[in-house]
Each structure stands twice: as C-alpha cells, then as structure tokens.
Amino acid sequence: MWAFLAATAIPVWPSGSVLTRPVRAADGRPQAAVDVLATEGLTPLPGGGWMLEARAGWLQVRLPEGIEGVTIAIPQGGPVLVTPPGYQVRVTGVQDGAVIHEVRPVGAASQEVRLEFHAVAGQTTTARIGTVTAAGDARGAGTFSIAAAGKTSTSANTGGWVRLKGGGNGHRAGMSQFGAQGLAKLGVTYREILDHYYPGTTVKKQAASDTSQVVRVGLSFDEKGGAHDLPVGRQRWTLKVDATATVVQGDTTYDLVAGTYDLTYEPGEGFYFRPLDPGGKALDVTGTSVTKVEVKAPTGKVIHLRYPTSGYRQYEGTLEFQGGGDGRMKVWNRVNLRQYLMGVVPHEMYASWGEEALKAQAVAARTYAAGQQYGENGDLVDSQADQVFHGYYDDPKYRKKIENVVVGTDGELLYYGGSLISAVYSSANGGWTASNTEAFGDGEKSPPPVPYLPGREDRFRLASGATVTPESYQQGDVSYEATYFRWQRDVAISAIEQAWPQVGELLAVQVVKRSATSNTPITIRITGSKGSVDVLGRVFRSKLALPSPLLLHDKLYLREFPDVAGALKDEINRAYHLGLVDGDRYGFFHPDEDVTRAAFTKMIVLAVEKATGEELPTGSEPFPDARPGQALYDYVVKAYNAGIVNGYPDGTFGYDKAISRMEAAAIVQRALKLPLRPEAFVDVPDGSAFAKLIGAVAAAGIMVGYGDTFGPAENLTRGQAAAVAVRGYDYCADNSCKP
C-alpha cells in the first residue's frame, strides 16, 4: 500500500518534547489528568505517550468533573484523530514538531469518549501520540493519561480560528476501505469493488495456492515500542515455546524444550538461549561463523515473542534471528502466504465488516505483498510502513470468517497490462478518489500517473440502475455514511503561524490550484504580513494533522461561503467566524432559504452567550414538538427558560416551522432586553401586538426593514438571520444583556 512512499523511521522523542511532557494551558498552568479506561491497538511507552501498533487504535477516556475537554499532542506525520459525533476537534497549536489537539463535547455529549487514531497510508511516518499525566498530578510518572482542557482556558492564545471543512481520511488513492464496505452492504461483489477502485485491472488466480508461497516479514518494533520501515535489532529477545521447538543452524538441529528463554548473541561466538523458568535447560548454538539461527514452531503450535511495551505476540512458522557486529539481533518471521494474510487482513480492515469488502482487502493485500517479492529482498515489515502484521490471528469471534475470506480469494492478484499493480488503499476518499500523483507527488507530473489510479468522483452504478456515492447513501432501507466522509476542524490562527512562521501574522489561506478531476487541492497559498508561501495540499494536511488533503473550498481564511454575495455578505461570513452560524455538509450556506424557528433560536442564543461569556440557564420546556435528541433541542430549552421564546396557542413551539420577520423581532427584543419603541413602517399596524417589538429592533439597528416597509409576515431568510445574529452579538457586547 506504500509503494509511492519512502517511509521514515519513527523516532524516540526526547524527554523535553511536548509528546513526553505535560501539555499546559495558555497561562502555563498544568492541566488536570484524565483517566484512560480502556485501549486497543495503542501501547503506553516508557516516559510518556502511546505507540499505535495497528492500522487504527483507540483510547476510552473519562473527563473529570468540571472538565470540558482533553488536549493531546500528535506529531506532524502522525496518526489522524477521529472522534464520535457530538465532539468538536480543534487544533490549538504546533510545538516541537507536534500538533496540539483539543477535543470538547458539544451540547449534551457524554463525558466519556472514545478517541480513535488512524495511520494514514502513505503519509503517517510517526505512529505515536503524546498523552501524559499532567504536571503536578498526584499520581506517579508511570501513569498514562491525557491532559484535560479546562472550562475557561485553551491550549494556545489563538486570537481566532480558521474553520476547515473537508472529506475523506488518508491519501484517498485506490480503494476506499469505507467505500468497499458501503458497496458490500448493497450486495456488490468483491470483484466488482476491485474493478471499480482499480479500473482496467484484471484479477488473475495463480496456479499455486497461498499455502505454497513463503512470505518473509521483518519485525520492526524496537524495545521502546517505536516502529520502523526496516527490521530492528535488539540486544535481547524473550521467547516462549509451549512444546519442544526445533532450532536450526546450518545443517545442525537442536531441541528447545518447552519454556521461556532470553536469547542473546555474541559476535564471533554465537547464540545463547537462557531459561527463565526454574530448572529450565540452556541451549548454546555457538561457532565463530555462526550469525544466524532459526526457531521453528512445533507442529500446530506457535512461538510467543515478547514485546516490552505490549506483551507477547504469537508467531507461526519460523523465526529467523540474524546477529550483527554490535550484538543486536534482527528477526524475520517466515510463514506461508495464507498465514501472512490471516495476520494482515483483520488489522487493515475491521473484521466485523462484510465479507465482500474483506475479500477485496485480501486481494489488495496479497497483491501488495507480491509486489514486495513476498519479503525475500528483506523490504517487507510488519508495521504501517508496509502492511500491519501481528502474527497469528487468534480472535475466536472472527478467525473463521477471516480464514474464509482469505481462502475464498486464494491465489488472486491484481494485474494491469500483464504487470502487478501497486494496490494502494486508504480509509475514506470523501467522494473523490485521488490519483497517485496527487496523493504521493506534486499533483501534476511526478510520480507519473498510472491509469488504474485515476483522480475522479467516486460514483458507482448499481445493478438496479441507481448511482450511489459508496461512502454516503440512502438506498431503500439501507443508510450508510463513512466515518469522516465529511469532517470539520477548527484550527487556531496561531497554529498556522507556528507551522509557517516565515509568513508572519496570518492574513489569508487559499487553494490556488485544484485538480479538475478529483477536487484535490494541489497548491495552497498561505499569506501573512511578511509574505506568502505555496505548499502542497498533502503537506498542508500533514503539518496540521488534518484527516485528508481534501478541502472543500478555495477560500479557507478569511473564510467566505461560496454561495454568499450581496449586501449581507460580510455579516454572514462574520457570523460564521464568530461561530453563530454554519453551512451544510458541503460548506454552502443557502442564504436565500427560509430559516426555521429552532435554527434562528440557536443563532440568537449563541449570540448572547458568546457576547456575554455566560451560558443561558437550562431546564425543561412544555412543547410537544421539541424533544431531546433533536439537534437544536438544547437551544430551544435555554431560550424558553431565559424567557426569550414562547410557543403557539396550541402549545407547540414550531420547531421546524419557518419563522416570520415579526416573530424574529420578538425573539431578538426579549433576548437583548431592548426597550420598546414605536415604529414607522407602513405595513405594521400601530396597535398590533408586534408593533413596539418591531420598533425596538429597528431603533437598535438590528432589523431595519425595506425602506418604509418591514414585511412582518414574510419569512426570515438564513442570510437575514445571520446578519441579525451578528448585529445582536455586537449590541450585546456593547450593552450588557447578561441573563
């Protein structure tokens, strides 16, 4: 999957790095600790931080009472952070080559959250994250947790935010794994999936079975949990055998009886197996020319090899230990191709997914291994640098399923024009696949484009004739959307300035060149007070730890909605920057559409809360059409309890009902505590219930009407509502309207 990337070794970060020391609040105070309740695929590292050992892993954390979020440092070139719905991710700074993330619950989200971390194929070169006990915490330095973000402080003095909207997770070239799963749910076969994502290719079945092909996999994790792109030597390996194993050196064989051993190597002498069990039997394999031994697993058994940070892993086949002049030993695991794929497929794709998606993954993984000559040249390793391989897959729930998937595609490889393809794949593409040139090169000429990895919109025509986007669709009773099909990141302006300090004070960020076929940003221009710099879209992604390079609009900062123009343009865009309004999932605002009563209520509540710095009170509400679980319910509750909104005579609120201009005037007058005033509009009767409310908002300059008319019964548009919210924010900031 990494054919277009020269992977780099993963460093052991110094103790002074933000990845190993506590992340502090903007005022320098240490932040409170957050308990890690459970984890999978991540291993705590000595000195602080976690190592991602699989393609994806997660931490389940609980926020302490009074804490609203967590702060975590991820190195540039590190894994991508994924959060569940109901949580906001903000990038608050860039320090020591790490991107500081802040995760906060939105609304009534749970105080317990699962943080997922995904290695991005072709782009993740540092598979670790920094997560440490806060300074001053009572627990010992060996306790691993995430620094918490307090209610009133952030991890950086940002001075403002840039909101980025994008799609996809990873480089987006080749097969989308979430897209494959989406198609599998619709009954699409694995061969159709492969033909879709690698157009023009052919699946060919080899004459020999997977069981007859040997794969040699280098073990690349060092003693401290660091993963590398080549096998890594150690001074000592600890291994355990459950029955007598065979040790081979040249033409000589030895018995290694059941037990646990420390294995060391002395240059010019040989290998020493020293038992760790009482009464165990030592084994010496010596000779001045001895530099390699093999340990063969007993028939039907495995060899257990210890990793200091994560315990034992199980290996079938043979472990080959190669001694070096420094006394360190590198290790390769030799297994057959079926055993190798059994250890790869469930670590590259969720084992719970559909079998057709998993079969597509198996063929892609087999093709990748074949392209690496099955490791016989020593270049195939067990980490994200190639394909994640954890040895023997022993999950009793899914092992039989994975075996069926691998056996069901036995010997199948992908070819284009008679040659093996580079079967790259990524998590999700956001609705557009990127070409290999866009994903791994300069976006235009280098590396040369290959025909089976085109940049294009990801659309699939079903047998029924319907056309779907594989990562997001509604087909009959089947509804599906990929994690990170659409995503949003609020990035502190200071974080961009820290990442590109040569530009000075940030003035603008803009996509200046975009692929005409795949929507992929090729070049992004960052402009500041000291000049500008053009960077590749994939570099922009990496430096700010974004999920993918796919950004949905050209003007990123100062941010402007592409469908907003005219007299209200500046106020609408300012409302967005203040966090009072948002666009749709594609970043459009739809200013001429009617705004609902619930949506307008949210805008006004946010305007008051942000201007005053205080949240409105919550409680209960009497409306039968306002229910917990609705997206805007919490804002309706706050507005009702603050005396800002009322219902209709029938007791309903009109949650999804378009709001009229006179109703909006009433809400604004109550929210801002405006003094009642007479009005002069010819279409507003002086004695009407809304007359003085309309006069109040007109006198304050918040709703000014159309010359001598107000249009009281007309529906308020989204553009007008955004302008009203901004004006209300300014009024509230200048004239105390605290609850």
N, C-alpha and C positions, 0 to 999 in steps of 0.2 A: 504494500500500500504506500510505501515511502519512496517509490522509485525516483521521484524528482527532487528528493531532499537528501543532502549530506548531513545526517544527524550529528549533533554535537554531544559530548559527554556532559553528564549532569554534575555540576559542582557541589562540593560540600561547602555550605555557606559559612563565612566567618562568624564568630560569636557576636560581633558588633553589628551584624546585618539586621535590618528590620524583620527578616524572616526568622531570626532566632531571639530577638529581644522584644519586650512588650511594645505593642502599638499604643501610643499615648494620645490623649485628647488634644485639641488645639491649644489649650492653655498649659500643656505639659503634664497634667495630672495623670497618674496611672489609672487605667480603666479596670472596672470590676471583671472578675473571671466569670466564664460561662461554662456550665457543666456539659461535657460530651457524654451522652447517654449510650450511644452505640455507634459502630462504624463498620464499613465493609469496603474492601479494596484500598484502604488507606492504613498506613502503619506509622506509629509515632517514632520519631527519630531522636537519637541522643542529642541533648542540648536544645531541643525545641523544634516544632514543625512536624509535618506529616509527609510521607512519601506515597505517591499514587502508584500502586503496583499493578493495577489493571487498566483497561481502557477507560473505565469510569469507576468512581467510588463515591461514598457519601459519609457524612458525619451527621448524626442526630443530636441536636443541641437544645438545651432549655435555657431561656433567658431568665435571669434572676428577677425578683420583684422590683419594679421601678425602673427596669432597663428596657429600652425600646428597640435595641438592635445589636448587631455584632459587627466587629471590624476584623478584617482578615487580610493579610498581605499575600499576594500571589506574584511570583516572579514574571517579568516580561518573558514571553516564550513559554509560559507555564500553562497549566490546565485552565479550562474555562469554567467559571462558576455558574451553576444553574440552580434557581430557586423555584419553589412551587408557586402557584397562583396565590395572590394575597400578600406578596412580599416585594418590596422595592429594592433594587440594587443600584448603588451609587458608587462611582469612582471618585474618591476624595483626594487622592494624591499619588505621586510617583516618587519613591525614595529608594536609594540603594539598588536600583535595578528591579524594584518590585512595585506592583500596582496595588494601592490600598483600596480595598472594597468595604463598603458599608451596606449591610442588609437590615432593613427595617420592615416590620409588619405594617400593612396598610389596613386601616379600619379595624375590624374585629378579628384579625388573623390570630391564630394560636401563638402562644409564647414558646411553643416547642416546634422546631423547624428542622427539616432535613435539607442540608446543603450538599448538592451534588457537584462533583468535579469531573470534567471530561477532558481527556487528552485529545488534542486536535491533530488528526493525521496530517503529516506533512508540515506542521507548524509548531507543535509542542516539543520543545527541546529540553525543557526543565520540568520533570514530572514530580514537583513537590510544591507544597504550600506552607506558608508560615502561620502557625497557630500556637500561641504560647500562653502560659499563665501570666496574668497581668502583674506588673511590678508592685511590690508591696503586699501581694496576696499572702494569706496566712499559710497556704499550702506550699509544699516543697517544690523545688525547681523541677523535679521529675514528673510533676503532674502536667498533663497536656490539656489545654483548653483554648477557647477563643476569647480574645479581648472584647469586652462589651462596649457599645457606644451609649453614652448617657443621653438623658432626655434633651438637654439643652446644648450640648456640645457636639461638634463633629470632629472628624479626624484631621481636618485641614481648615484653615481660614480661607474659604474658597472665594468669596466675593461674587459668586454667581455660578451658574450651571449651564452646560450645553446638553440638551436632550437629544440623544441619538436613537433613531429607530432603524431597525434592520431585520434581517431574516436569515435563518439557517444557523448551523453550528458546525464549524470546521471549514475546510478549504472548499467544499461544495463541488468538487470534480468527481466524475464517475458515479458510482452507485450511491444513492442516498439510502442509508440504512432505515431511517424512519419512513422514507418513501416506499422502500421494499415491503416493510410491514403494512403500510397503508394499502398497497396493492394486494398483498396476500389476504388481507381481510375482505377484499372484494372478489376473491376466488381466482386471482391471476396466478399463473404457474411460475415457478422459479425461472424457467427458460424464457418466458415472456418478460419477466422482470430484468433478466440479464440482457436480453435483446434491446429492451427499452433504454437501459442506462449505459450500455456499451454498443451503440448502433453499428451495424455492419459486421459484428463479430459472429463467430461460429463456435458452438460447444462441440468439442471432439472428445470422444471416450478413448482412453488409451487401452492398448491390448493388455497391459499388465495391471493387476489390481493394486490398490493403495498399499496393501499389506506386503507387497514385494519391493516397494520403494523405500530406501533408508533415508531418513532426514537427520541431519546433524545440527543441533541447536546449541549455540553458545550461551552460557549463563552469565548475565551481565550486571547483576546487582552486587554491589560491594558490601563490606561489613557494616557500613553506616546506612545502608538502605538506598544508596544512590544508584540509579540505573544508567547504563552507558550504551553506546552503539557498537561496542566490541566486547568479547568476553573479558571479565575482570578477574585478576588473580588475587588469591588470599594466602596468608601465611598458614592458616589452619582451616580445615573443613571438618565439620562434625557430621557423621552419617550413622544411620541406624539400619540394621537389617533384621527382619523378623524370622528368617531361616538362613541356613548356610548359603552364602553367596560365593560366586567364583571371581577371583582376582586373576587377571591375565597380564603377564608382562612378556612380550615377545612370544616365544613358543612354550613358555612355562606358565602353569596354572597353580593357584593356591586356593585353599578353602578359607573363607572368612566366616567364622561361626556367628550365629545369631547374637546380637548385642549392639551396643553403641560405642563408637570409636571417634577419637580425634586423629585426623590424618595430617601429617606434616611431610615436608620434602626438604632434604639437604642436598644441595648441588654437589655432584661428584660422589654421592653416597647412595641416595635412593629415597624410597617412601617408607614411612613408619606409621602403622596403624596401632594406636594405643587405646586399650579398652577403658571405658569409663564405668563399666559395671564391675562390682566386686567379683573377683575370681575369673574375670574375663581373660581371654588369650590374645596376646600381642601377635602382630604379624609384621615382619620386616621384608620388604622387597628391595633388595639392595644390589649395587653394582656401579662401577664408575661411569658406565654409559647409560644407566637407567634414568630416563627422563619422562617416561610415560607409563601409567598403569590404567587398566580398565577394570571396573567393578560391574559384573553382570548380575542383574536382579534374578533371584530364584524364580523358577517357573511359576507363573500365576501370582507372583508377589511384586512388591515394589521396594525401591530403596528410598529411605527417608533422609533428606538432606536439610541440615539446619541453616536457617537464615536468622541472624542475631536479632533483627527487628521484627520478624513476623512468625517465628517458629518454623516447624518442619514443613517441607513440601515433599510430595511423593513422585517418584520417577520410575517409569517402566524402562525396559530395555537395558542399555549400558550407559554408565557414567565414565567418561574418559577424562582422566586427570593428567594435565601436562605441566611439568615442573619447569621453572625458569631459573636463570642465573641468580636472581635475587631471592630464591627460596619460595617464591609465591607460585601458587598452582591455579591455572585456569581450567575450567571444566566445560565439557560438551556432553549433551545428552543425545545418544543415538537411539532413535525409535523408528518404527515404520510410519509411513505417511498417514495411515488411519489413526494411529495413536497420537501423532502430532496434531492432526485436525481436531481430534476429540478434546485436546487441551487448548486449542485456539478458538474454535467457533463460539463456545459459550462465554468467552472472555472478550470477544469482539462484538457480539450481539447478544441481547437478552435471551436467555434460554427459554423464557416463557413465551416468546413471540411465535408467530405462525411458522409452521414447518416449511412452507414455500419460501418465506423470507430467509429462514435459516439455511435452506438449501442453496439459495443464491449466494449467501455469505460463504458457505463451504466451498463453492466453486471458485469464488473470488480469492479466498484464502489459499486454496490449492494452487491456483494459477500464480499467485504471488510467490509461493514457496518454490514452484518450478522455475520461475524467473530468477530466483536466487540460487539456482542449481542445487536446491534442497540442502543448502548449507555446506556442501562439500568443499567450497572455497573458503569456508570459515567466516562468511559475512552475514549469516543468519543468526539473530539473537532473540532472546525471549522477552524483550521489553517493547515499549511503544515505538522504539526505533525501527522495528520490523512489525511483527505481529505478537501480541501478548500471548505467552505460552506459560502455563503454570504447572506443567507436568500432567500427571494422572488426574483426570476429572472425576471426582468421587461424589458429586451431589446425587443422592439416591432419587430425588424427585425428578430430575431431568436427564440423568445419564442415558437411560434407554432411548429417550427422544433424540438426544444429540447423536447417539450411535445410529439410529435410523436415518437421520439426516445425512450423516457422513457416508454411510453405506449406500444410501439411495442415490448418491451422486458419484459413486466410486469411479475414480479414474478420469473424471470430466474436467477439461481445461478449456480456457477461452483463447481463441485464435483470431487474428485479423490478417488476411492475406498470407496465410501459411506460417505466421510467426506468433509466438505467445504475446499476449498484450500485457501492459502494465495495469493490473486490475486495481486501481486506486478506488477508495471509497471514503465517505465521511458520514457524519451523523445525520445532518439535515442540510438541504440546499436552499430553503426559503422560497421555493417556487421557481428557481432558475439554477441550472447546473452551470458551473464554471468550466472553461476549457483548461487543459493542463498548463497552457501558457499563462492564463490569468491566475490560476491557483498557485503556481510554483515559480513563475518567472516574472518578466517585465510586463506581461499583459498583452503583448503585441507580437513579438517575434522570437523571443528566447525563453525557454527552450522551444524548438519548432513545434507547431501544433500537430497533434495526431488526430486522425479522422474519427476515431472511436471515442474521443473525449471532447465533444464539441461544447461550446457555450450556447445555451438555448433555454427557452422557457420549458419548465418541466410539466408537460401535459400528456395524459395517457388516454387513449380511446378504448373504452371497454367493449366487450362483445355485444352489449346491448345498443351500442352506438353513442352512448353518453361519453363525454370527455371530462376527465377529472384532473385536479392537481393532486398527485399521490399523497402529499403531506397534509392536505387540508380539504375535506369534502364532506358533503351530506348526500348520501345515496340511499334512498328508501329509509330503512330503519338503522342504517349504519352511519354513524357520525364519527369523524376522526380528525384529529389535528396533532401534528408532531410537536413535541417539546421544542420550543424555540423556532417554530415556523415563523413567528413574529416575536421580536424582543425589543426591549427598551432599556437604555442605560442613561442615567443622568451622570454626566462627567463634570467634575469641578473645573472651572476655567483654570484654576491654579494647577490642576493635574496636567493639563495640556501644556501650560507654560513650563512646568517642571520637565516634561518629556522632551520638549523642544525649546530649551532656554534661549537659543540663539535668536528667536523671533521677538523676544521681549514681551510686552503686555499684549495679550491676545486681542485681535480685532476681528478676525474672520476665519472660518473654516469652510472650505467649499470643494466639492468634487468638480474638478476641471476637465477630467476625461473619464468617460464611462463606456463600457462595452455596449455596442449596439445590439448584440445578440443575447447576452446573459445578464444585462443590467448590473454587472460587476463594476464597482469603482476601480479604475486603473490608477489614476493620479489624484491625490488630494492635496490641495494647497492650504498651508497654514500661514496666515498673515498676522504680523504683530507690529508693534511700534518700531522695531529695529529692522524690519524686512520680512521676507516670506521664504518659505521652503516648500518644495514639492516632494511628496513621499508616495511610495506605492501604497495602494489600498490595503494590501496584506500586511505591510509594515505598520500602518496606522492601527490596524486591528491588533497586532501583536503588542505594540507599545502601550496600548490602553486596555489590553486583555479583554477585547470585545469578543462575543461569541463567533462572529464571522466577519469577513470583509464586506458583506452585502449591506450597504447603507441605502435607504430607500429614497433619499432626496439629495439634490445637488447642493442646496444651501443649508448647511448644518448649523452654522453660527455666524452671524446673528441669525437665528432660525426664522424662516418665513414659510408659512403654509403655501404650497404651490397653487392652490385654488383661491387664494385671497388677494383681492385688489380693491381699488377704490378708496373712498373717504375713510373707511373704518379699518383699513389695512394695518396701520401702525398700532392701533389699540388692540386689535385681535392678536397680533403677534406678541405684543407686550403682555397680554393676558396669558398667553401660553408660557412666556418666560417666567411670569410670576407664579405659575402652577395653578391658575384659576380655571383653565380650560385645557382640553386635549383634542387631538384629532382621532380619526378612525385608525384601524389596524394598519392601513397603508399610508398614514401620515397626512391625509386630507382632512380639511376642516368642515366643508359643506356650509359656508356662511349663510346661504340663502334658504336653507331648510328651517322649518319651524323647530323651536326648542320646547321640550316638554316641561311641565311644572316641576317634576323631580330634578331634571337636569339644571334648570335655572336656579332652583333652591340650592343645589350643590355649589354653583358658582358664587352665589351671594354668601353662603356660609363660609366658604373658603376665603372670600374677600375680607370678611370680618375677622376671621381667625388669623389670617396672615398679617393683616394690618395692625391688629392689637397684640399679637403674640400670645393670645389666650384661646383655649378651646371653648366652644359653646357647651352648655350643660346637656347631658343626655338624660334619658329616662324612658318613658313609654309614649305611645300615641294611640288614638282611638280609631284610626282609619282602616276599614276592612280591605282596601286595595293597596295598602302599604304593608309589606310582610318582610320579616327577617330573611335574609338570603338574597333579596333584591340588591342590585349593585349600588343603588343610591339610597337605600333604606336609612342608613345611619345619618345621612344629612337631613332627611325629612324629619327624623326623630329630634335631632338637635334644633332644627328650625322651629318645630312645634313647641318644644319645651322652652325656647327662648322667646316665644310669643311673636315669631316672625311670620308664620304661615297659619292659615285656618283651612278648614275643609268646606265642602259644599253643603247645602241644606239636607241632602240625602245621607250625610255622614262620611262620604268618600273624600279622598284628597285629590283625585285626578292624577295619579302617579304618571301615567303615560299620555295624559291629555296635553295638547298644545296649550301654552299659556298665552293669554291675551296681554296686550300692552298695559291695559289698566290694572290687570291682576299683578303684573310685574311691578308696576308703580307702587301698589300697596305693599308688596313684599319689601321693596327697597326702602320705602319710608319707615317701616317698622324696624328693619334691620339696622338702619343708620340713625334712627331716632331723629329724623328730620322734622323740623317744625312745620306745621300745616300752613299752607299758603293758598290764596285764591289763584285761579288760573285764568288765562285769557284766550283759550282755544275755542274756535267757533263750533267745533264738533263735540265739545264736552259741556253738557248742561250744568249750569251753576249749582243746581240743587241736587245733583246726583251724588250717590254715596262715594264715588271715586274722585269727585272734583278737587277737593283740597289735598288729597293724596297725590294726584297728578300735579297740582300746583306746587307741592313740596319738592318733588323730584325735578320739576322744571326749574324752579328757583335755585336749586343746588347745582344745576348744570349737568345732571346725571341722565335725564331723559328729556330732550329738548323739543321733540316733535318735528313736524314738517312745515315750517313757517307758522301759519296761523291755525294749523290743524295738528291734532295729536294722534288720531287713528286709534281710539281707545279699544275698539272691539277687534282690531286687527291682531293677528298672531305675531308674537315677537320672534324674530329670526335668530339663528345661532350667532350670526355676526353682530347683530344689535345687542344680544345678551352678553357677548364677550366685552363689548365696549362699555355697557352698563356696569359689568363686574369690575373693570379696571377703574372706572370713574368712582365707583363705590369704594374700592380699595384706597384710592387717593384721598377721598373725603374722610374715610375712617382713620387713615393715618394722620391727617391734619387736624381732625376734630374727634376727640375721644368718643368712640361709640362702643366702649367695652361693655360686655354683658353684665 
